[in-house]
Amino acid sequence: MAVKLLVEPRLEPVFHPSSFGYRPDRDALMAVAQARQNSWRYDWVVDLDIKGFFDTIDHGLLMRAVEKHVSEAWIRLYVRRWLESPVELEDGQLQERSRGTPQGGVISPLLANLFLHYVFDTWMQRNYPSVRFERYADDVVCHCKSEREAQGLLARLRSRFEECGLQLHPLKTKIVYCKDQRRRGVYANVRYDFLGFSFHARTCQGRNGKLFAGFNPAVSHKALKRMNEAIRALRINRSTQLTLPMLAEMLNSKVRGWVAYFGKFYPGVLKRFLVRIDLRLGCWARNKYKRLRGHKRRSWAWLKKWREADPRLFAHWEFVFSAAKGHG
């Protein structure tokens, strides 16, 4: 029996970790946990990437899906008008649309999820009932027992998506070997990304205290890059008009969201990234206080005193240093 989330179309906007400042989504974390478990059980993964998904959804097929769930004619009318409304370009011209859903609209994720429910979910249940997979919005991974099975599934999926007006990205779609301590084959692709997490072999500690290489998820490089850009955009170094508590208030809402989501699996990677915030805070302190200018160690010692006096002032202090202290 196929294991998947969102068997029935959801009635609320779908969350995706590419946006920051969100509330952690329980279903997304459940999908990541299920992908981790299935990656332990099965040696191969088919990582699907739909090229320009939101821009290429077929309106006719989508409306057929809507009609299966919506009996009110006026709702169908407004959905069709929403889909077909023209796009205004930068020069003021209107561009007619015959495919796709407007990105950024509150109903677009719902319609896109409904579309994939019939394009992918029900098709997989009908044709590959034994294949386990996770789908969250347009992020999809399938788990196979052998490379041959993965290749056959991918070929069928390419044909299926083309029938429905979609195309799998030729470079980003790939077959991945879940290499770890016990699976030691040599293949080109040994990692994949799913919902902001990167899955590949990582050093883990067993119950007996011994280290081994386990196939586990942690925050991806792409997600870390976006978090770094978000922190840089705050221009902490130059915000000398603010106090340290004011900086904490500015940072904490973002950091708590990252910790609540990306800190659930293999948190060490996230901790190493968040420690860098203190480097920016040290630079801010040297710019703000004359007695600290030109003295990195002195600024870090000053910051450490603040951390010891109020370890919950910054969300990353509580996550990184309190947890480390608690584990002795």
Secondary structure, DSSP 4 states (H G I P E B T S, - for coil): ----S-SSPPSSPPP-TTSSSPPPPHHHHHHHHHHHHHHHH-SEEEEE-BTTHHHH-BHHHHHHHHHHH---HHHHHHHHHHHHPPEEPTTS-EE--SB---TT-TTHHHHHHHHHIIIIIHHHHHH-TT-EEEEETTEEEEEESSHHHHHHHHHHHHHHHHHTT--B-TTT-EEEE--SSS-----S---EEETTEEEEEEEEE-TTS-EEEEEEEEE-HHHHHHHHHHHHHTTGGG-TTS-HHHHHHHHHHHHHHHHHHHTTSSTHHHHHHHTHHHHHHHHHHHHH-GGGTT-HHHHHHHHHHHHHH-TTSSHHHIIIIIHHHHT-
